[in-house]
Structures are given as C-alpha cells and as structure tokens.
C-alpha cells in the first residue's frame, strides 16, 4: 500500500485530493492548522475506505520547523512516502505596491517554502528507491502574472520553477514530478466574493487530474497540466 503526504488537506483542493487518494487505497498523512477539522476529516476518510491508515497533524505550513516535524512524523507513522502533494497556499488580492509589510514573507513561506523543504526531506529517499511522484499545485498566475495579485503571482512563478528543477533532478532516477496549473478554482480563496461556481474549475477536477496522472505507466511523466474554466475567466 502506498503512502501520500498532502499539505493543507481539509479544505478545497487538498480535501478533494485526499478523498481521491483514499478511494485508490493510498494511506494518507494530512495536515491543517485546525485540529477539529482534522478529526472530522479523518473520520470521513475512514468511512470512505476503512482499509487505509490516516495520520493527522496540526501544522502551520508557513513555519519551516512545523513542516519538517510533519514530514518526519508522517514517515514514522506510515513508512516510505512515495507521493507528495504540495497544496498549501495563500492568495491575497493586492498589487505589490499595496502589499502589507508582511505580505511577501507570508507568501514565500506558504506558497514556496513547504514544497522546497518536503523535496529536500524526501527527495534522496525517493532517489534511493527509484520511486515517487511529487505534485505541485501551481496556478495560471505561474504562467501569466495577475497584477491584482502581484506577490501571489511571484511566488507561484517560483513554485513552477521549483517544479521544473525538481523534475530535471529526478527524471534520471525514475521519480516523477508534475505541476498542476489550475485557473479560477472554487476554494476558500474566493470566500466573501461573488462568484458563479458553474464558471469555475472545481477541486474535484484537480483531484481527478492528479489521480489519472498518478495511475499512468511507470515510463510516462506528465510535466504540466493546465486546467482553465470554460467561460474565459483566468
């Protein structure tokens, strides 16, 4: 049975991805800043597939030591981690010139740092076993920056760059790296804003893309998947 670690796992895309992997019989290490959410979601996952193990950790993914502690505990509880889904992210609607003093550090530490640290923690172990698949949840802002979300765009550009570097470092070792690049997706990032969910990507769409990519043959690596809304939105 395979083991997956998914950051920021109780809501939005992380939640949908965790459910999808549970249905595939994959053990899960999930985290959130909210302990009550983790307890409830663990019960839900157990009901979906009683055969899997689910390890939970109250973790703030913007804090390096907490990310490393989560990784270490997940490995200790489940064993070799062969799937990493870098889902943690923050989105703030502002131009760079209107950023608050802490905005840049917050975005770097949430959108980029966890993926970097999990790669360093698990990467050489994946190389040693010649097995693994790393997924990074990027954004269309990784391809075309959004001036109304400047710092978010900068860090998502960097996350896509990290994904490209990881793929080049890992490809000769049989370890896969895939960047998922969704457009406007119906998650809590839109909380408080008026949106039409029928004109947006759903978290389940992202989860489906990941699962289908993961299930491909050992010789096939999907570098990037771009998922845009059908109605012309970003």
N, C-alpha and C positions, 0 to 999 in steps of 0.2 A: 504494500500500500504506500502511495506517495504522500509526501508532506509539503504543504504550502504555507508560506507566511504572507499575510496581506495586511498592509498598514491602513489605518483609518477605516475599519471594516464594518461598522454597524449602520452606516447610512449610505445612501446614494449608490455610486458605482461600486464601492468596496463591499457593501452589503450584497448587491446583486452578484458580484463575482464570487463571494464566499458561498452563496447559495448554489451557484452553478457548479463550483468545485465539489461541494458536499454531495450533490446529485451524482457526480462522477466517482464518488467513493474515495476522495482525497482527504487525508487528515488536515486539520487547519490550525494555524496559530493566528489569532486575530487580536487586534488592539483597538482601544478607544480611550479618550480621556474620561469617559463616563462609565463608571463601574456598573451601574444599574442597567444601562443599555447592553453591556457585555453579558450580564447574567441572563437577561431576557433573550438575547440573540443566540446564546449558546443553547438554551432550551429549544429554541426554534430549529436550529441546525440539527440537534439531536433527534428531533421529531421527523425531520426530513430524511435523515439517514442515521439510524441508531448504530450502524457499524463503524462509523468514523470516530476518531478522537478529536476533541476541540480544546485547544489551550487558549486561555484568555489572559490578557494583561492590560491593566490600566496604564496607559502610556501616552505621554505628550510627545508626539513625533517631531516637534520643533526643538527638543532637547536631546543633544547627542548621546549623553550617558543613558538616558531612558531608552533610546532606540537600540543601543548596544546591549542593554540589560534584557530587553525584549527578545532580541536575536539569540542571545545566549540561553535564556530560559526556554525559548521555543525549541532550540536544538536539544537541550537537555531532556525536555518532556517528550518530544516526538521522534528524535533521531535526525538523520540526514535530511536537510531541507533541500528539495530539488526544484521548487517553484517559488519565485519571489514576485509579488505584485506590488509595485511601488505606487500606491494610490493616494497617499497623504498629500493634501494640497490646500492652499488658501487663495482666495480671489478677492481683491479689493478694487472697487470701481473708483479709480482716480488717475489723473495724469501724474507723471513723475514729479513735475513742478509743484503739485498739490499734495504730495505724499506727506504723511506724518513722519516725525523723526525716526520712529522705529520700523517703518514700513519695509525698507529694504532688507534689514536683518531678519525680520519676521518671514518674508517671502523666501529668502535664501534658505533659512533654517527649516522651513516647512516643505517647500516645493522641490528642493535640490538635495540638501544635506542627507535626509534619510536614505535616498536611493544610493548616494555615494557611499555611505557608511555600511549599508547592507551588502553592497557589492564587495567592499573590502573585507567584510566579515566572512562572507560565504564563498567568494569567488575562487580562491585557491582550493577549497574543498571540492567545489564543482569540477575544477580542472583535474584534480587527483582522481576523481571517479568518472571523469568524462561524461558527466550527466548534469543537466539542469536547464532551466528556462527562466529568464528574467524578463518581466514585463514592466514597462514604464508607462504610466498614464500621463501623456503629454497633453497637447491642446493644439487647435488650429492656430492659436497665438504663437506656437512654436515655429510656424511657417510664415505667418504674416502678422506682425505685431498689432495690437489693439491700442491706439493712442489713449483711449479712455481707461485702459488698464495697463499702464506702462511697465510698472515693476513686475507685475504678474507675467507680462509678455517676456521680459528679460529673463526671468527665472525658468520659464517654460522653454525658451530658446536653449538655455543652458542644459535643461533636462534632456532635450532631444540630442544635444551634442554629447552628453554623457552616454546616452544610449548607443550612439554611433561608435564611440570609443570602446565601450564595453563589448559591442559586437565584434569589432576588429580584434580585440584582445582574446576573445573567447572562441571565435569561429574555428580555429585550428584544433581546438580541444573538444569539439563536439557539443559545446554548450550554446544554447540558443538565446538570442536577445531580440525582443520585439517591442517597438514603440507603438502604442495605441494613441491615435491623434483624433480625438473627437471634437466636433463643433459643439454648439449650444446643447447641453445635456441637462435634463430635468433633475437637478440635485438641489441641496440646500443652499448652494451658491446663489440661487435666484430667490431666496426667501425674502419676502417683503416687496418683490417686484411683480408686476402683472405680466404673465406670460401665457401663451397658448401651448399647452402640452402636446397638442396634435401637430405642432410645427417644430418639435424639438426631438433630438435623439434621446432615447430612454436608457437608463442604466442597464437594463436587460440586454439592450443591443450591444453595449460594450462588453458585457459578460459573455454573450454569445460569440463575439469575435475572438475573445481570449480563449474560450474553451475549444473552438474549432481550430484555432491556430495551434494550441497545445496538442491536439489529437492528431496532427499531421505526422507523416512518417519521419523517422529519425534523420533522413537526409534532406528534409525540407525546412528551411528557416524563412519565416515571413519577417522582413526587415521592418516594415511600417504598414499600418492600416489607418487610413483616413476615413472618418465617418462624419458626414455632414448632414444637416437637416435637408429635407427635400424642397423646402419652400424658400430657399435663397438666403436664409439667415446664415450668420457666421457659424 
